[in-house]
Amino acid sequence: MTYGKLISVCAAAAIASGLPLVVAPAAAKSPITVTATPLDVPTRSVRFADLNLASARDQQRLNLRVDSAIRKVCEDTLGGSDDMFDGRACRSGSWDSAQPQIALAVQRAQDIAANGFSPIAAVTITIAAPQ
């Protein structure tokens, strides 16, 4: 089995089992953690390629997009439940997982603005309800 196939098989097994998968790209200094979520958990990806995250204004726009995605994910997860406690807990847990992703994206943008490059690999912000 070739090295590439072995990595693919391991990645597929990790994703299927819901375990975190750590990938270390050759150019990156720190590994990227990809957390797989079960297929029945609602998720949203937050796009931000059109934003300059080195600017405070665009960071605020990103936070608004993340907030909107969190509200939609929690709405989907709770199925329209009126339980305010569950809604708050869902939003709080989702924000807890989104904040490190946002911080990485902002740090990468600031590195690129200051140095023309960043050791942080490009990230996608994925919102999922806490489990």
A tleap script that builds the chain and sets N, CA, C and O, in Angstrom:
source leaprc.protein.ff14SB
mol = sequence {
  NMET THR TYR GLY LYS LEU ILE SER VAL CYS
  ALA ALA ALA ALA ILE ALA SER GLY LEU PRO
  LEU VAL VAL ALA PRO ALA ALA ALA LYS SER
  PRO ILE THR VAL THR ALA THR PRO LEU ASP
  VAL PRO THR ARG SER VAL ARG PHE ALA ASP
  LEU ASN LEU ALA SER ALA ARG ASP GLN GLN
  ARG LEU ASN LEU ARG VAL ASP SER ALA ILE
  ARG LYS VAL CYS GLU ASP THR LEU GLY GLY
  SER ASP ASP MET PHE ASP GLY ARG ALA CYS
  ARG SER GLY SER TRP ASP SER ALA GLN PRO
  GLN ILE ALA LEU ALA VAL GLN ARG ALA GLN
  ASP ILE ALA ALA ASN GLY PHE SER PRO ILE
  ALA ALA VAL THR ILE THR ILE ALA ALA PRO
  CGLN
}
set mol.1.N position { 0.856 -1.173 0.000 }
set mol.1.CA position { 0.000 0.000 0.000 }
set mol.1.C position { 0.901 1.234 0.000 }
set mol.1.O position { 1.868 1.301 0.758 }
set mol.2.N position { 0.582 2.203 -0.847 }
set mol.2.CA position { 1.403 3.418 -0.913 }
set mol.2.C position { 1.118 4.305 0.293 }
set mol.2.O position { 0.092 4.168 0.959 }
set mol.3.N position { 2.044 5.209 0.555 }
set mol.3.CA position { 1.920 6.123 1.687 }
set mol.3.C position { 0.641 6.954 1.592 }
set mol.3.O position { -0.058 7.134 2.589 }
set mol.4.N position { 0.332 7.459 0.400 }
set mol.4.CA position { -0.871 8.269 0.196 }
set mol.4.C position { -2.146 7.490 0.489 }
set mol.4.O position { -3.078 8.017 1.096 }
set mol.5.N position { -2.183 6.225 0.053 }
set mol.5.CA position { -3.360 5.395 0.310 }
set mol.5.C position { -3.498 5.112 1.807 }
set mol.5.O position { -4.606 5.097 2.344 }
set mol.6.N position { -2.370 4.890 2.469 }
set mol.6.CA position { -2.394 4.622 3.904 }
set mol.6.C position { -2.969 5.819 4.665 }
set mol.6.O position { -3.789 5.652 5.567 }
set mol.7.N position { -2.537 7.015 4.298 }
set mol.7.CA position { -3.056 8.225 4.947 }
set mol.7.C position { -4.551 8.355 4.686 }
set mol.7.O position { -5.314 8.698 5.589 }
set mol.8.N position { -4.971 8.082 3.454 }
set mol.8.CA position { -6.396 8.175 3.111 }
set mol.8.C position { -7.232 7.204 3.923 }
set mol.8.O position { -8.306 7.559 4.409 }
set mol.9.N position { -6.748 5.982 4.071 }
set mol.9.CA position { -7.478 4.973 4.830 }
set mol.9.C position { -7.559 5.380 6.306 }
set mol.9.O position { -8.615 5.255 6.926 }
set mol.10.N position { -6.452 5.863 6.864 }
set mol.10.CA position { -6.446 6.299 8.271 }
set mol.10.C position { -7.388 7.493 8.473 }
set mol.10.O position { -8.127 7.542 9.457 }
set mol.11.N position { -7.361 8.438 7.557 }
set mol.11.CA position { -8.230 9.602 7.660 }
set mol.11.C position { -9.699 9.185 7.592 }
set mol.11.O position { -10.522 9.672 8.367 }
set mol.12.N position { -10.022 8.293 6.676 }
set mol.12.CA position { -11.404 7.826 6.550 }
set mol.12.C position { -11.851 7.114 7.816 }
set mol.12.O position { -12.986 7.285 8.262 }
set mol.13.N position { -10.964 6.317 8.395 }
set mol.13.CA position { -11.308 5.611 9.633 }
set mol.13.C position { -11.530 6.601 10.774 }
set mol.13.O position { -12.464 6.439 11.561 }
set mol.14.N position { -10.688 7.614 10.869 }
set mol.14.CA position { -10.843 8.613 11.935 }
set mol.14.C position { -12.137 9.387 11.772 }
set mol.14.O position { -12.843 9.631 12.751 }
set mol.15.N position { -12.452 9.774 10.556 }
set mol.15.CA position { -13.680 10.531 10.299 }
set mol.15.C position { -14.902 9.676 10.610 }
set mol.15.O position { -15.854 10.147 11.232 }
set mol.16.N position { -14.873 8.428 10.178 }
set mol.16.CA position { -16.006 7.537 10.413 }
set mol.16.C position { -16.229 7.288 11.905 }
set mol.16.O position { -17.366 7.118 12.345 }
set mol.17.N position { -15.152 7.267 12.676 }
set mol.17.CA position { -15.286 6.997 14.106 }
set mol.17.C position { -15.569 8.253 14.925 }
set mol.17.O position { -15.893 8.165 16.110 }
set mol.18.N position { -15.448 9.427 14.291 }
set mol.18.CA position { -15.698 10.675 15.001 }
set mol.18.C position { -14.510 11.138 15.821 }
set mol.18.O position { -14.639 12.066 16.619 }
set mol.19.N position { -13.360 10.512 15.642 }
set mol.19.CA position { -12.165 10.912 16.379 }
set mol.19.C position { -11.504 12.098 15.704 }
set mol.19.O position { -11.618 12.266 14.490 }
set mol.20.N position { -10.807 12.931 16.487 }
set mol.20.CA position { -10.074 14.037 15.872 }
set mol.20.C position { -8.935 13.504 15.018 }
set mol.20.O position { -8.316 12.492 15.345 }
set mol.21.N position { -8.674 14.184 13.941 }
set mol.21.CA position { -7.607 13.797 13.022 }
set mol.21.C position { -6.609 14.938 12.985 }
set mol.21.O position { -6.983 16.085 12.738 }
set mol.22.N position { -5.350 14.637 13.226 }
set mol.22.CA position { -4.315 15.665 13.204 }
set mol.22.C position { -3.473 15.467 11.965 }
set mol.22.O position { -2.948 14.381 11.719 }
set mol.23.N position { -3.350 16.531 11.184 }
set mol.23.CA position { -2.588 16.487 9.942 }
set mol.23.C position { -1.506 17.542 10.030 }
set mol.23.O position { -1.783 18.680 10.409 }
set mol.24.N position { -0.286 17.188 9.689 }
set mol.24.CA position { 0.815 18.147 9.721 }
set mol.24.C position { 1.322 18.370 8.303 }
set mol.24.O position { 2.144 17.591 7.820 }
set mol.25.N position { 0.849 19.422 7.619 }
set mol.25.CA position { 1.342 19.714 6.286 }
set mol.25.C position { 2.833 20.049 6.333 }
set mol.25.O position { 3.328 20.566 7.334 }
set mol.26.N position { 3.531 19.755 5.260 }
set mol.26.CA position { 4.974 19.967 5.221 }
set mol.26.C position { 5.354 21.425 5.463 }
set mol.26.O position { 6.367 21.695 6.108 }
set mol.27.N position { 4.561 22.369 4.957 }
set mol.27.CA position { 4.906 23.783 5.070 }
set mol.27.C position { 4.459 24.409 6.390 }
set mol.27.O position { 4.901 25.507 6.727 }
set mol.28.N position { 3.610 23.744 7.125 }
set mol.28.CA position { 3.085 24.329 8.353 }
set mol.28.C position { 3.950 23.938 9.541 }
set mol.28.O position { 4.488 22.832 9.598 }
set mol.29.N position { 4.077 24.856 10.483 }
set mol.29.CA position { 4.865 24.574 11.673 }
set mol.29.C position { 4.037 23.916 12.765 }
set mol.29.O position { 4.586 23.224 13.622 }
set mol.30.N position { 2.725 24.120 12.747 }
set mol.30.CA position { 1.891 23.485 13.751 }
set mol.30.C position { 0.836 22.652 13.040 }
set mol.30.O position { 0.399 23.004 11.944 }
set mol.31.N position { 0.421 21.538 13.665 }
set mol.31.CA position { -0.569 20.684 13.009 }
set mol.31.C position { -1.943 21.330 12.968 }
set mol.31.O position { -2.268 22.212 13.762 }
set mol.32.N position { -2.727 20.867 12.026 }
set mol.32.CA position { -4.116 21.305 11.880 }
set mol.32.C position { -4.970 20.201 12.470 }
set mol.32.O position { -4.780 19.030 12.141 }
set mol.33.N position { -5.898 20.549 13.328 }
set mol.33.CA position { -6.787 19.551 13.904 }
set mol.33.C position { -8.121 19.632 13.184 }
set mol.33.O position { -8.753 20.687 13.128 }
set mol.34.N position { -8.531 18.512 12.641 }
set mol.34.CA position { -9.816 18.418 11.960 }
set mol.34.C position { -10.682 17.506 12.808 }
set mol.34.O position { -10.344 16.341 13.016 }
set mol.35.N position { -11.778 18.019 13.289 }
set mol.35.CA position { -12.668 17.213 14.121 }
set mol.35.C position { -13.858 16.800 13.285 }
set mol.35.O position { -14.586 17.644 12.762 }
set mol.36.N position { -14.048 15.522 13.162 }
set mol.36.CA position { -15.177 15.008 12.397 }
set mol.36.C position { -16.406 14.977 13.289 }
set mol.36.O position { -16.326 14.628 14.467 }
set mol.37.N position { -17.533 15.342 12.720 }
set mol.37.CA position { -18.784 15.276 13.464 }
set mol.37.C position { -19.646 14.194 12.838 }
set mol.37.O position { -19.552 13.947 11.636 }
set mol.38.N position { -20.482 13.550 13.633 }
set mol.38.CA position { -21.386 12.551 13.065 }
set mol.38.C position { -22.261 13.180 11.984 }
set mol.38.O position { -22.528 14.381 12.003 }
set mol.39.N position { -22.695 12.362 11.060 }
set mol.39.CA position { -23.460 12.866 9.923 }
set mol.39.C position { -24.800 13.481 10.316 }
set mol.39.O position { -25.330 14.308 9.575 }
set mol.40.N position { -25.357 13.099 11.461 }
set mol.40.CA position { -26.657 13.628 11.844 }
set mol.40.C position { -26.582 14.925 12.643 }
set mol.40.O position { -27.613 15.427 13.090 }
set mol.41.N position { -25.392 15.475 12.831 }
set mol.41.CA position { -25.232 16.742 13.558 }
set mol.41.C position { -25.226 17.885 12.545 }
set mol.41.O position { -24.392 17.902 11.640 }
set mol.42.N position { -26.146 18.839 12.686 }
set mol.42.CA position { -26.161 19.965 11.751 }
set mol.42.C position { -24.872 20.789 11.858 }
set mol.42.O position { -24.389 21.064 12.956 }
set mol.43.N position { -24.337 21.170 10.725 }
set mol.43.CA position { -23.140 22.018 10.689 }
set mol.43.C position { -23.334 23.115 9.657 }
set mol.43.O position { -24.177 23.009 8.766 }
set mol.44.N position { -22.549 24.159 9.790 }
set mol.44.CA position { -22.498 25.253 8.819 }
set mol.44.C position { -21.037 25.644 8.649 }
set mol.44.O position { -20.279 25.681 9.619 }
set mol.45.N position { -20.652 25.930 7.432 }
set mol.45.CA position { -19.330 26.491 7.159 }
set mol.45.C position { -19.487 27.988 6.977 }
set mol.45.O position { -20.410 28.452 6.308 }
set mol.46.N position { -18.582 28.734 7.576 }
set mol.46.CA position { -18.635 30.186 7.483 }
set mol.46.C position { -17.552 30.631 6.517 }
set mol.46.O position { -16.365 30.412 6.757 }
set mol.47.N position { -17.958 31.246 5.440 }
set mol.47.CA position { -17.014 31.719 4.429 }
set mol.47.C position { -16.517 33.112 4.804 }
set mol.47.O position { -17.266 33.946 5.311 }
set mol.48.N position { -15.223 33.339 4.536 }
set mol.48.CA position { -14.664 34.649 4.868 }
set mol.48.C position { -13.549 35.060 3.919 }
set mol.48.O position { -12.771 35.962 4.232 }
set mol.49.N position { -13.461 34.411 2.764 }
set mol.49.CA position { -12.403 34.732 1.800 }
set mol.49.C position { -12.506 36.170 1.298 }
set mol.49.O position { -11.513 36.755 0.866 }
set mol.50.N position { -13.708 36.736 1.355 }
set mol.50.CA position { -13.911 38.115 0.894 }
set mol.50.C position { -13.555 39.150 1.957 }
set mol.50.O position { -13.630 40.351 1.698 }
set mol.51.N position { -13.170 38.699 3.149 }
set mol.51.CA position { -12.866 39.617 4.238 }
set mol.51.C position { -11.360 39.755 4.437 }
set mol.51.O position { -10.600 38.817 4.195 }
set mol.52.N position { -10.944 40.930 4.877 }
set mol.52.CA position { -9.561 41.169 5.273 }
set mol.52.C position { -9.533 41.105 6.796 }
set mol.52.O position { -9.814 42.095 7.471 }
set mol.53.N position { -9.196 39.947 7.325 }
set mol.53.CA position { -9.274 39.754 8.766 }
set mol.53.C position { -8.163 40.461 9.535 }
set mol.53.O position { -8.097 40.366 10.760 }
set mol.54.N position { -7.291 41.167 8.823 }
set mol.54.CA position { -6.314 42.007 9.502 }
set mol.54.C position { -6.979 43.310 9.948 }
set mol.54.O position { -6.403 44.062 10.735 }
set mol.55.N position { -8.187 43.581 9.451 }
set mol.55.CA position { -8.900 44.808 9.838 }
set mol.55.C position { -9.977 44.480 10.876 }
set mol.55.O position { -10.656 43.457 10.782 }
set mol.56.N position { -10.117 45.352 11.851 }
set mol.56.CA position { -11.099 45.158 12.922 }
set mol.56.C position { -12.522 45.122 12.367 }
set mol.56.O position { -13.365 44.372 12.859 }
set mol.57.N position { -12.784 45.927 11.352 }
set mol.57.CA position { -14.134 45.980 10.777 }
set mol.57.C position { -14.521 44.628 10.173 }
set mol.57.O position { -15.638 44.152 10.373 }
set mol.58.N position { -13.595 44.014 9.435 }
set mol.58.CA position { -13.901 42.715 8.832 }
set mol.58.C position { -13.918 41.595 9.871 }
set mol.58.O position { -14.611 40.596 9.678 }
set mol.59.N position { -13.182 41.736 10.956 }
set mol.59.CA position { -13.270 40.770 12.048 }
set mol.59.C position { -14.676 40.809 12.651 }
set mol.59.O position { -15.250 39.775 12.990 }
set mol.60.N position { -15.212 42.016 12.774 }
set mol.60.CA position { -16.573 42.170 13.285 }
set mol.60.C position { -17.582 41.531 12.326 }
set mol.60.O position { -18.538 40.890 12.762 }
set mol.61.N position { -17.366 41.708 11.032 }
set mol.61.CA position { -18.252 41.073 10.039 }
set mol.61.C position { -18.195 39.556 10.159 }
set mol.61.O position { -19.221 38.880 10.082 }
set mol.62.N position { -16.986 39.025 10.349 }
set mol.62.CA position { -16.846 37.581 10.519 }
set mol.62.C position { -17.615 37.114 11.750 }
set mol.62.O position { -18.307 36.098 11.698 }
set mol.63.N position { -17.500 37.842 12.848 }
set mol.63.CA position { -18.225 37.465 14.063 }
set mol.63.C position { -19.734 37.459 13.844 }
set mol.63.O position { -20.435 36.608 14.392 }
set mol.64.N position { -20.241 38.397 13.050 }
set mol.64.CA position { -21.675 38.413 12.735 }
set mol.64.C position { -22.068 37.189 11.907 }
set mol.64.O position { -23.133 36.607 12.116 }
set mol.65.N position { -21.202 36.804 10.965 }
set mol.65.CA position { -21.474 35.613 10.154 }
set mol.65.C position { -21.463 34.359 11.018 }
set mol.65.O position { -22.319 33.487 10.871 }
set mol.66.N position { -20.495 34.276 11.913 }
set mol.66.CA position { -20.407 33.125 12.814 }
set mol.66.C position { -21.645 33.078 13.707 }
set mol.66.O position { -22.225 32.011 13.908 }
set mol.67.N position { -22.047 34.220 14.239 }
set mol.67.CA position { -23.232 34.275 15.087 }
set mol.67.C position { -24.466 33.782 14.342 }
set mol.67.O position { -25.274 33.036 14.894 }
set mol.68.N position { -24.607 34.199 13.099 }
set mol.68.CA position { -25.749 33.760 12.294 }
set mol.68.C position { -25.704 32.249 12.076 }
set mol.68.O position { -26.730 31.576 12.181 }
set mol.69.N position { -24.524 31.715 11.772 }
set mol.69.CA position { -24.379 30.272 11.560 }
set mol.69.C position { -24.681 29.504 12.845 }
set mol.69.O position { -25.311 28.446 12.805 }
set mol.70.N position { -24.237 30.029 13.972 }
set mol.70.CA position { -24.495 29.373 15.263 }
set mol.70.C position { -25.992 29.339 15.545 }
set mol.70.O position { -26.521 28.318 15.984 }
set mol.71.N position { -26.663 30.437 15.298 }
set mol.71.CA position { -28.116 30.466 15.538 }
set mol.71.C position { -28.837 29.443 14.665 }
set mol.71.O position { -29.756 28.766 15.127 }
set mol.72.N position { -28.418 29.330 13.387 }
set mol.72.CA position { -29.054 28.366 12.482 }
set mol.72.C position { -28.773 26.931 12.909 }
set mol.72.O position { -29.673 26.091 12.890 }
set mol.73.N position { -27.531 26.644 13.295 }
set mol.73.CA position { -27.176 25.295 13.732 }
set mol.73.C position { -27.963 24.917 14.981 }
set mol.73.O position { -28.479 23.804 15.082 }
set mol.74.N position { -28.052 25.832 15.920 }
set mol.74.CA position { -28.777 25.532 17.152 }
set mol.74.C position { -30.274 25.395 16.904 }
set mol.74.O position { -30.941 24.580 17.541 }
set mol.75.N position { -30.796 26.182 15.990 }
set mol.75.CA position { -32.206 26.057 15.606 }
set mol.75.C position { -32.467 24.670 15.008 }
set mol.75.O position { -33.438 23.999 15.358 }
set mol.76.N position { -31.576 24.260 14.097 }
set mol.76.CA position { -31.708 22.944 13.476 }
set mol.76.C position { -31.566 21.826 14.503 }
set mol.76.O position { -32.285 20.829 14.450 }
set mol.77.N position { -30.639 21.999 15.433 }
set mol.77.CA position { -30.377 20.976 16.438 }
set mol.77.C position { -31.538 20.818 17.403 }
set mol.77.O position { -31.917 19.701 17.754 }
set mol.78.N position { -32.098 21.936 17.827 }
set mol.78.CA position { -33.164 21.894 18.823 }
set mol.78.C position { -34.539 21.704 18.201 }
set mol.78.O position { -35.520 21.498 18.917 }
set mol.79.N position { -34.620 21.771 16.893 }
set mol.79.CA position { -35.892 21.525 16.212 }
set mol.79.C position { -37.006 22.465 16.596 }
set mol.79.O position { -38.163 22.056 16.688 }
set mol.80.N position { -36.669 23.731 16.823 }
set mol.80.CA position { -37.695 24.707 17.158 }
set mol.80.C position { -38.140 24.663 18.606 }
set mol.80.O position { -39.164 25.253 18.950 }
set mol.81.N position { -37.397 23.979 19.462 }
set mol.81.CA position { -37.743 23.928 20.885 }
set mol.81.C position { -37.747 25.336 21.468 }
set mol.81.O position { -36.915 26.167 21.104 }
set mol.82.N position { -38.678 25.596 22.365 }
set mol.82.CA position { -38.769 26.907 23.006 }
set mol.82.C position { -37.936 26.982 24.285 }
set mol.82.O position { -37.960 28.001 24.975 }
set mol.83.N position { -37.208 25.929 24.605 }
set mol.83.CA position { -36.418 25.891 25.836 }
set mol.83.C position { -35.247 26.864 25.732 }
set mol.83.O position { -34.270 26.598 25.033 }
set mol.84.N position { -35.354 27.996 26.436 }
set mol.84.CA position { -34.317 29.031 26.366 }
set mol.84.C position { -32.987 28.527 26.905 }
set mol.84.O position { -31.930 28.911 26.403 }
set mol.85.N position { -33.028 27.665 27.928 }
set mol.85.CA position { -31.789 27.141 28.497 }
set mol.85.C position { -31.028 26.320 27.466 }
set mol.85.O position { -29.819 26.487 27.308 }
set mol.86.N position { -31.730 25.432 26.762 }
set mol.86.CA position { -31.083 24.616 25.731 }
set mol.86.C position { -30.508 25.490 24.624 }
set mol.86.O position { -29.409 25.232 24.132 }
set mol.87.N position { -31.248 26.521 24.231 }
set mol.87.CA position { -30.773 27.419 23.186 }
set mol.87.C position { -29.509 28.149 23.588 }
set mol.87.O position { -28.562 28.255 22.809 }
set mol.88.N position { -29.504 28.653 24.819 }
set mol.88.CA position { -28.303 29.351 25.320 }
set mol.88.C position { -27.126 28.410 25.435 }
set mol.88.O position { -26.006 28.770 25.073 }
set mol.89.N position { -27.363 27.212 25.932 }
set mol.89.CA position { -26.291 26.227 26.084 }
set mol.89.C position { -25.716 25.842 24.713 }
set mol.89.O position { -24.503 25.698 24.563 }
set mol.90.N position { -26.581 25.679 23.732 }
set mol.90.CA position { -26.131 25.342 22.386 }
set mol.90.C position { -25.284 26.473 21.810 }
set mol.90.O position { -24.196 26.234 21.285 }
set mol.91.N position { -25.782 27.696 21.909 }
set mol.91.CA position { -25.034 28.840 21.366 }
set mol.91.C position { -23.702 29.027 22.085 }
set mol.91.O position { -22.683 29.307 21.452 }
set mol.92.N position { -23.712 28.876 23.380 }
set mol.92.CA position { -22.482 29.037 24.155 }
set mol.92.C position { -21.444 27.973 23.778 }
set mol.92.O position { -20.271 28.289 23.577 }
set mol.93.N position { -21.877 26.733 23.686 }
set mol.93.CA position { -20.961 25.654 23.302 }
set mol.93.C position { -20.447 25.812 21.888 }
set mol.93.O position { -19.285 25.516 21.608 }
set mol.94.N position { -21.306 26.277 20.993 }
set mol.94.CA position { -20.883 26.487 19.604 }
set mol.94.C position { -19.873 27.624 19.518 }
set mol.94.O position { -18.900 27.539 18.768 }
set mol.95.N position { -20.103 28.689 20.285 }
set mol.95.CA position { -19.141 29.795 20.313 }
set mol.95.C position { -17.795 29.323 20.868 }
set mol.95.O position { -16.738 29.728 20.384 }
set mol.96.N position { -17.847 28.464 21.888 }
set mol.96.CA position { -16.606 27.949 22.472 }
set mol.96.C position { -15.756 27.219 21.432 }
set mol.96.O position { -14.529 27.316 21.450 }
set mol.97.N position { -16.408 26.491 20.530 }
set mol.97.CA position { -15.639 25.781 19.500 }
set mol.97.C position { -15.280 26.689 18.321 }
set mol.97.O position { -14.307 26.425 17.614 }
set mol.98.N position { -16.050 27.749 18.105 }
set mol.98.CA position { -15.769 28.654 16.981 }
set mol.98.C position { -14.636 29.629 17.286 }
set mol.98.O position { -13.872 29.983 16.388 }
set mol.99.N position { -14.518 30.063 18.527 }
set mol.99.CA position { -13.527 31.096 18.862 }
set mol.99.C position { -12.087 30.718 18.532 }
set mol.99.O position { -11.365 31.563 18.003 }
set mol.100.N position { -11.626 29.501 18.813 }
set mol.100.CA position { -10.256 29.165 18.409 }
set mol.100.C position { -10.074 29.167 16.889 }
set mol.100.O position { -9.003 29.510 16.388 }
set mol.101.N position { -11.120 28.787 16.164 }
set mol.101.CA position { -11.048 28.802 14.701 }
set mol.101.C position { -10.941 30.240 14.191 }
set mol.101.O position { -10.169 30.524 13.275 }
set mol.102.N position { -11.710 31.128 14.781 }
set mol.102.CA position { -11.669 32.541 14.409 }
set mol.102.C position { -10.297 33.112 14.726 }
set mol.102.O position { -9.718 33.837 13.917 }
set mol.103.N position { -9.779 32.786 15.903 }
set mol.103.CA position { -8.466 33.299 16.311 }
set mol.103.C position { -7.376 32.861 15.337 }
set mol.103.O position { -6.497 33.654 14.999 }
set mol.104.N position { -7.421 31.613 14.882 }
set mol.104.CA position { -6.431 31.144 13.901 }
set mol.104.C position { -6.555 31.906 12.583 }
set mol.104.O position { -5.549 32.310 12.000 }
set mol.105.N position { -7.775 32.099 12.119 }
set mol.105.CA position { -7.989 32.810 10.856 }
set mol.105.C position { -7.484 34.246 10.956 }
set mol.105.O position { -6.843 34.745 10.030 }
set mol.106.N position { -7.768 34.912 12.075 }
set mol.106.CA position { -7.320 36.295 12.271 }
set mol.106.C position { -5.803 36.349 12.379 }
set mol.106.O position { -5.171 37.217 11.778 }
set mol.107.N position { -5.212 35.432 13.138 }
set mol.107.CA position { -3.752 35.429 13.282 }
set mol.107.C position { -3.079 35.211 11.932 }
set mol.107.O position { -2.069 35.845 11.623 }
set mol.108.N position { -3.644 34.313 11.131 }
set mol.108.CA position { -3.081 34.054 9.794 }
set mol.108.C position { -3.139 35.328 8.945 }
set mol.108.O position { -2.166 35.670 8.273 }
set mol.109.N position { -4.258 36.018 8.973 }
set mol.109.CA position { -4.408 37.253 8.190 }
set mol.109.C position { -3.429 38.322 8.665 }
set mol.109.O position { -2.836 39.030 7.851 }
set mol.110.N position { -3.261 38.439 9.974 }
set mol.110.CA position { -2.327 39.427 10.513 }
set mol.110.C position { -0.878 39.080 10.161 }
set mol.110.O position { -0.083 39.970 9.858 }
set mol.111.N position { -0.534 37.793 10.200 }
set mol.111.CA position { 0.808 37.357 9.787 }
set mol.111.C position { 1.072 37.731 8.334 }
set mol.111.O position { 2.132 38.260 8.001 }
set mol.112.N position { 0.105 37.452 7.482 }
set mol.112.CA position { 0.271 37.730 6.045 }
set mol.112.C position { 0.369 39.233 5.812 }
set mol.112.O position { 1.167 39.679 4.987 }
set mol.113.N position { -0.430 40.018 6.528 }
set mol.113.CA position { -0.365 41.475 6.374 }
set mol.113.C position { 0.990 42.019 6.817 }
set mol.113.O position { 1.518 42.950 6.209 }
set mol.114.N position { 1.551 41.438 7.875 }
set mol.114.CA position { 2.813 41.941 8.419 }
set mol.114.C position { 4.039 41.403 7.688 }
set mol.114.O position { 5.012 42.129 7.486 }
set mol.115.N position { 3.993 40.125 7.287 }
set mol.115.CA position { 5.183 39.458 6.757 }
set mol.115.C position { 5.064 38.951 5.326 }
set mol.115.O position { 6.060 38.566 4.713 }
set mol.116.N position { 3.862 38.951 4.802 }
set mol.116.CA position { 3.656 38.411 3.463 }
set mol.116.C position { 3.433 36.911 3.454 }
set mol.116.O position { 3.174 36.335 2.397 }
set mol.117.N position { 3.528 36.263 4.607 }
set mol.117.CA position { 3.285 34.824 4.710 }
set mol.117.C position { 2.846 34.501 6.133 }
set mol.117.O position { 2.950 35.333 7.035 }
set mol.118.N position { 2.355 33.282 6.315 }
set mol.118.CA position { 1.982 32.824 7.648 }
set mol.118.C position { 2.297 31.339 7.764 }
set mol.118.O position { 2.079 30.582 6.818 }
set mol.119.N position { 2.804 30.920 8.907 }
set mol.119.CA position { 3.027 29.488 9.115 }
set mol.119.C position { 1.728 28.743 9.395 }
set mol.119.O position { 1.710 27.513 9.437 }
set mol.120.N position { 0.638 29.491 9.588 }
set mol.120.CA position { -0.662 28.886 9.866 }
set mol.120.C position { -1.336 28.545 8.546 }
set mol.120.O position { -1.473 29.403 7.674 }
set mol.121.N position { -1.749 27.317 8.402 }
set mol.121.CA position { -2.435 26.891 7.182 }
set mol.121.C position { -3.815 27.542 7.111 }
set mol.121.O position { -4.401 27.904 8.131 }
set mol.122.N position { -4.315 27.681 5.897 }
set mol.122.CA position { -5.651 28.237 5.704 }
set mol.122.C position { -6.675 27.366 6.426 }
set mol.122.O position { -6.564 26.140 6.439 }
set mol.123.N position { -7.659 28.007 7.018 }
set mol.123.CA position { -8.666 27.275 7.782 }
set mol.123.C position { -10.059 27.577 7.250 }
set mol.123.O position { -10.287 28.596 6.597 }
set mol.124.N position { -10.962 26.694 7.535 }
set mol.124.CA position { -12.379 26.909 7.286 }
set mol.124.C position { -13.052 26.900 8.638 }
set mol.124.O position { -12.773 26.031 9.465 }
set mol.125.N position { -13.918 27.835 8.871 }
set mol.125.CA position { -14.610 27.883 10.148 }
set mol.125.C position { -15.882 27.044 10.013 }
set mol.125.O position { -16.766 27.346 9.211 }
set mol.126.N position { -15.948 25.993 10.811 }
set mol.126.CA position { -17.091 25.084 10.776 }
set mol.126.C position { -17.813 25.145 12.101 }
set mol.126.O position { -17.214 24.957 13.160 }
set mol.127.N position { -19.091 25.405 12.035 }
set mol.127.CA position { -19.922 25.525 13.217 }
set mol.127.C position { -20.739 24.246 13.369 }
set mol.127.O position { -21.384 23.796 12.422 }
set mol.128.N position { -20.708 23.669 14.556 }
set mol.128.CA position { -21.524 22.499 14.863 }
set mol.128.C position { -22.075 22.684 16.262 }
set mol.128.O position { -21.467 23.356 17.095 }
set mol.129.N position { -23.215 22.091 16.514 }
set mol.129.CA position { -23.789 22.136 17.855 }
set mol.129.C position { -22.943 21.287 18.785 }
set mol.129.O position { -22.429 20.246 18.376 }
set mol.130.N position { -22.791 21.715 20.024 }
set mol.130.CA position { -22.019 20.898 20.979 }
set mol.130.C position { -22.720 19.570 21.228 }
set mol.130.O position { -23.944 19.465 21.154 }
set mol.131.N position { -21.917 18.573 21.521 }
set mol.131.CA position { -22.496 17.234 21.730 }
set mol.131.C position { -22.368 16.800 23.156 }
set mol.131.O position { -22.801 15.702 23.508 }
savepdb mol mol.pdb
quit
